[in-house]
Amino acid sequence: MAGYVDIHCHGGGGHTFGDSVAGTLAAFAAHKAHGTVGLVASLVSMPVNQLERAVAVVREAMAAEPGILGIHLEGPFLSPDRRGAHDPAALAVPTERLIAQILGIVGNDLRQVTIAPELPGALEAVRAFREAGAVVAVGHTTADAERTAAAFDAGASLITHAFNAMSGIEGREIGPVGAAVANPNVTIEVIADGIHLSPTVIRTVFAAAPGRVALVTDAMGAAGAGPGRYALGGLDVDVADGRAVIAGTETLAGSTLTMDRAVAVCIEAGVAPAEAQAAASSTPARVLAT
C-alpha cells in the first residue's frame, strides 16, 4: 500500500472516530491530507452500549471510505493504574461473557485490541482475540517483562505506544518494552511527536529493533484542527502548543500528530529516512497482515 498506514488513531480535523459518520469521514480526510492512505480507527474504553453505537458509525464510514481499514479497541481491558486518558469507570476485567459481547459487536472489523496482561483472565483474552483474527497489543499496563513475555507467548505481537502508560527499561527490570525488543516477533508502536518520547529514545528504539518499529499518531480530534477543548471518551482534553492533556492535569491524552510529521521527527532524531518511511508504511501494513 503506497502512502502511510496508521494503526492507532482516535481522530482528527476536530472530530473523533465513532462520534458521527460525517465526523469519522472528516477525521480520516484530515489525516489523508498528510499522506495517510490507510488507517485503523481507534476507540477508547467505553461501556458496551456506547461501543455498539460507535462501531456502527465507524462501520458505516468504512463502507464509504475504504481507507478506514477497521477498528482498534484501546480498552476496556486496561490497568486502572496506567489508564492515561481512559475513563476509569469504563475499564473492565476480561471475562468470557464480555469478550464474547465485544466480538459480537465488532466482528470481523476488529483489527487490533490493546490489553493489560496482568489483569485476571487477560492471557485467555489474548488467545480469544487472536483466534478471532485481531492483532493483540500489550499496553496501559503495570506488567513486568515476564508477564509481558507470557502475553507474547499467548499471541500478542505488538506494544501500544512504547514507554507511555507502562514502566520503562531499568537495569534489573526491562519492562514491557524490553520484553518486546527481546522478541523478534513483536512490533513496537512509537509516537514520534517530540512530546511522548525524546529524540534519543526514538533513535535507540529504531536501532534496538530494526524493521520492527511502527509509527503511530495516537491522534485525537485536534490533529489538523488547532488548540482548544475537545472530548475524548468521557473526558475533556485541552490542547495548546500541539500538546493534548486531560483537562486540569498534565496527563497526555493522545497527540495532535500526523504521519508526515512523525516521519520528519524521526529523521530529525537521526533515524535513516528509509527506515522512518518504512516505519510509517510497510511495517504497520505488515502488522495488520499478521
C-alpha positions as CSV (number, residue, x, y, z in Angstrom):
1,M,0.0,0.0,0.0
2,A,1.6,3.3,-1.1
3,G,1.4,6.0,1.5
4,Y,1.3,6.0,5.2
5,V,-0.6,3.4,7.3
6,D,-1.7,4.5,10.9
7,I,-2.8,1.6,13.1
8,H,-3.5,3.7,16.1
9,C,-5.5,6.9,15.6
10,H,-8.5,8.3,17.5
11,G,-9.5,11.3,15.3
12,G,-8.5,14.5,13.6
13,G,-9.9,17.6,11.9
14,G,-11.9,18.4,15.0
15,H,-13.7,15.0,15.1
16,T,-13.4,11.7,16.9
17,F,-13.9,8.4,15.3
18,G,-17.2,6.9,16.1
19,D,-19.0,10.1,17.1
20,S,-20.8,10.5,13.7
21,V,-20.4,9.2,10.2
22,A,-19.6,12.6,8.8
23,G,-17.2,13.3,11.6
24,T,-15.4,10.0,11.1
25,L,-15.0,10.7,7.4
26,A,-13.8,14.2,8.1
27,A,-11.2,12.8,10.7
28,F,-9.9,10.4,8.1
29,A,-9.7,13.2,5.5
30,A,-7.6,15.3,7.9
31,H,-5.0,12.6,8.0
32,K,-5.3,11.7,4.3
33,A,-4.3,15.3,3.6
34,H,-0.9,14.5,5.3
35,G,-0.3,11.3,3.3
36,T,-2.2,8.6,5.3
37,V,-3.9,6.2,2.9
38,G,-4.8,3.5,5.4
39,L,-5.9,4.0,9.0
40,V,-7.4,1.9,11.8
41,A,-10.0,3.8,13.8
42,S,-9.1,3.6,17.5
43,L,-11.9,3.7,20.1
44,V,-11.2,4.5,23.8
45,S,-12.7,2.4,26.6
46,M,-16.4,2.8,26.8
47,P,-19.5,0.9,28.1
48,V,-20.9,-1.8,25.8
49,N,-23.9,0.2,24.7
50,Q,-21.8,3.2,23.7
51,L,-19.4,0.8,21.9
52,E,-22.3,-0.6,19.8
53,R,-23.1,2.9,18.6
54,A,-19.5,3.9,17.9
55,V,-18.8,0.6,16.0
56,A,-22.0,1.1,13.9
57,V,-20.8,4.6,13.0
58,V,-17.3,3.5,12.0
59,R,-18.7,0.6,10.0
60,E,-20.9,2.9,8.0
61,A,-18.0,5.2,7.4
62,M,-15.9,2.3,6.3
63,A,-18.5,1.5,3.6
64,A,-17.9,5.0,2.2
65,E,-14.1,5.2,2.7
66,P,-12.0,2.1,2.0
67,G,-9.0,3.8,3.6
68,I,-10.6,3.2,7.0
69,L,-9.3,-0.3,7.5
70,G,-11.1,-1.4,10.6
71,I,-11.3,-0.8,14.4
72,H,-8.8,-0.8,17.2
73,L,-10.2,-1.2,20.7
74,E,-7.8,0.5,23.1
75,G,-9.6,-1.0,26.1
76,P,-11.6,-1.7,28.1
77,F,-9.1,-4.3,29.5
78,L,-6.5,-1.8,30.7
79,S,-4.9,-1.2,34.1
80,P,-6.6,1.4,36.2
81,D,-3.2,2.5,37.4
82,R,-2.0,3.1,33.9
83,R,-5.2,4.2,32.3
84,G,-3.9,7.5,30.9
85,A,-6.8,9.3,29.1
86,H,-9.3,6.5,29.6
87,D,-12.3,7.0,31.8
88,P,-11.8,4.7,34.9
89,A,-15.5,4.0,35.0
90,A,-15.3,2.4,31.6
91,L,-12.4,-0.1,32.4
92,A,-13.2,-3.8,32.9
93,V,-11.7,-7.1,33.6
94,P,-11.9,-9.6,30.8
95,T,-14.5,-12.3,31.2
96,E,-15.7,-14.9,28.7
97,R,-19.1,-13.1,28.6
98,L,-17.7,-9.6,28.0
99,I,-15.2,-10.9,25.4
100,A,-18.0,-12.6,23.5
101,Q,-20.1,-9.4,23.7
102,I,-17.3,-7.3,22.2
103,L,-16.5,-9.8,19.5
104,G,-20.2,-10.0,18.7
105,I,-20.4,-6.2,18.3
106,V,-17.2,-5.6,16.3
107,G,-16.9,-8.9,14.5
108,N,-14.5,-9.0,11.5
109,D,-14.0,-5.3,11.7
110,L,-11.8,-5.7,14.8
111,R,-8.2,-5.3,13.6
112,Q,-6.4,-4.6,16.9
113,V,-7.1,-4.7,20.6
114,T,-4.9,-3.4,23.5
115,I,-4.8,-5.5,26.7
116,A,-3.0,-5.2,30.0
117,P,-1.7,-8.7,30.5
118,E,-1.6,-8.6,34.3
119,L,-5.4,-8.4,34.6
120,P,-7.3,-11.6,35.7
121,G,-8.2,-13.6,32.6
122,A,-6.0,-11.4,30.4
123,L,-4.0,-14.2,28.8
124,E,-7.2,-16.1,28.0
125,A,-8.4,-12.8,26.4
126,V,-5.2,-12.5,24.3
127,R,-5.9,-16.0,23.0
128,A,-9.5,-15.4,22.3
129,F,-9.0,-12.1,20.3
130,R,-6.1,-13.6,18.5
131,E,-8.2,-16.6,17.5
132,A,-10.8,-14.1,16.2
133,G,-8.2,-12.7,13.9
134,A,-7.3,-9.5,15.7
135,V,-3.8,-8.2,16.4
136,V,-3.3,-8.1,20.2
137,A,-1.2,-5.4,21.7
138,V,0.2,-5.0,25.3
139,G,-0.4,-1.6,26.7
140,H,-1.7,0.6,29.5
141,T,-0.2,-1.9,31.9
142,T,1.7,-2.4,35.1
143,A,3.0,-5.8,33.8
144,D,6.7,-6.6,34.2
145,A,8.8,-8.2,31.5
146,E,7.9,-11.8,32.5
147,R,4.2,-11.2,32.3
148,T,4.5,-9.3,29.1
149,A,6.5,-12.2,27.6
150,A,3.7,-14.5,28.7
151,A,1.3,-12.4,26.7
152,F,3.5,-12.7,23.7
153,D,3.6,-16.4,24.1
154,A,-0.2,-16.3,24.2
155,G,-0.4,-14.5,20.9
156,A,0.2,-10.8,21.5
157,S,2.6,-9.3,18.9
158,L,2.5,-5.5,19.4
159,I,3.3,-2.9,22.1
160,T,0.9,0.1,22.3
161,H,2.8,3.4,22.3
162,A,6.0,2.2,23.8
163,F,7.2,3.8,27.1
164,N,3.9,5.5,27.6
165,A,1.4,4.1,30.1
166,M,3.9,1.4,31.2
167,S,7.2,1.1,33.0
168,G,10.4,1.8,31.2
169,I,13.7,-0.2,30.9
170,E,15.8,-0.4,34.1
171,G,18.9,-2.4,34.9
172,R,17.2,-5.3,36.5
173,E,13.6,-4.9,35.2
174,I,13.4,-4.3,31.5
175,G,9.6,-3.9,31.4
176,P,7.2,-4.4,28.5
177,V,9.4,-2.5,26.0
178,G,12.5,-4.6,26.9
179,A,10.5,-7.7,26.5
180,A,9.3,-6.5,23.1
181,V,12.8,-5.7,22.0
182,A,13.9,-9.2,23.0
183,N,11.2,-10.9,21.0
184,P,11.8,-10.8,17.2
185,N,8.1,-11.4,16.5
186,V,6.9,-8.2,18.3
187,T,6.4,-4.8,16.7
188,I,6.8,-1.6,18.8
189,E,4.5,1.4,18.3
190,V,6.2,4.8,18.6
191,I,4.5,8.2,18.9
192,A,7.2,10.4,17.3
193,D,5.7,13.8,18.0
194,G,8.6,15.3,20.1
195,I,6.5,15.1,23.2
196,H,5.8,11.4,24.1
197,L,9.5,10.3,23.5
198,S,12.8,12.1,23.4
199,P,14.8,12.0,20.2
200,T,17.4,9.8,21.8
201,V,14.8,7.2,22.8
202,I,13.3,7.3,19.3
203,R,16.7,6.7,17.7
204,T,17.6,4.0,20.2
205,V,14.3,2.0,19.7
206,F,14.9,2.0,15.9
207,A,18.5,0.7,16.5
208,A,17.4,-1.9,19.0
209,A,14.5,-3.3,16.9
210,P,15.3,-2.8,13.3
211,G,12.3,-3.3,11.0
212,R,10.0,-3.6,14.0
213,V,9.0,0.0,14.7
214,A,5.5,1.1,13.6
215,L,5.0,4.8,13.8
216,V,1.5,5.8,15.0
217,T,-0.1,9.1,15.7
218,D,-2.4,8.2,18.6
219,A,-4.0,11.4,17.3
220,M,-7.2,12.8,18.8
221,G,-9.6,15.4,17.3
222,A,-7.2,18.3,17.4
223,A,-4.9,16.8,14.8
224,G,-5.2,19.1,11.8
225,A,-7.6,21.3,13.7
226,G,-5.9,23.5,16.3
227,P,-5.9,24.4,20.0
228,G,-8.9,24.3,22.3
229,R,-11.0,22.0,24.4
230,Y,-12.0,18.6,23.0
231,A,-13.8,15.5,24.2
232,L,-12.1,12.0,24.2
233,G,-14.4,9.3,25.5
234,G,-15.9,10.7,28.7
235,L,-13.1,13.1,29.4
236,D,-12.3,16.7,28.4
237,V,-9.0,17.3,26.7
238,D,-7.2,20.6,26.5
239,V,-4.9,21.3,23.6
240,A,-2.2,24.0,23.5
241,D,1.0,24.3,21.5
242,G,0.4,20.9,20.0
243,R,0.2,19.2,23.4
244,A,-3.1,17.3,24.4
245,V,-3.7,16.7,28.1
246,I,-6.7,15.7,30.2
247,A,-8.2,19.0,31.4
248,G,-6.8,20.2,34.6
249,T,-3.8,17.7,34.6
250,E,-0.5,17.1,32.8
251,T,-1.6,13.6,31.7
252,L,-1.1,13.2,28.0
253,A,-4.3,12.4,26.1
254,G,-3.2,11.2,22.7
255,S,-1.5,13.6,20.3
256,T,-2.1,16.2,17.5
257,L,0.4,14.3,15.3
258,T,0.1,13.4,11.6
259,M,2.2,10.7,10.0
260,D,4.2,13.0,7.8
261,R,5.3,14.9,10.9
262,A,6.1,11.6,12.7
263,V,8.5,10.7,9.8
264,A,10.1,14.1,9.9
265,V,10.6,13.9,13.7
266,C,12.3,10.5,13.3
267,I,14.6,11.8,10.7
268,E,15.4,14.8,12.8
269,A,16.3,12.4,15.7
270,G,18.8,10.6,13.5
271,V,16.8,7.8,12.0
272,A,17.7,7.0,8.4
273,P,15.0,8.3,6.1
274,A,14.3,4.9,4.5
275,E,13.8,3.4,8.0
276,A,11.5,6.2,9.1
277,Q,9.4,5.8,5.9
278,A,9.1,2.1,6.3
279,A,8.0,2.5,9.9
280,A,5.1,4.7,8.7
281,S,4.1,2.4,5.8
282,S,5.3,-1.1,5.2
283,T,5.8,-2.1,8.8
284,P,2.4,-1.2,10.1
285,A,0.8,-2.7,7.0
286,R,2.7,-5.9,7.8
287,V,1.3,-5.8,11.4
288,L,-2.3,-5.8,10.0
289,A,-1.5,-8.7,7.7
290,T,-0.4,-11.0,10.5
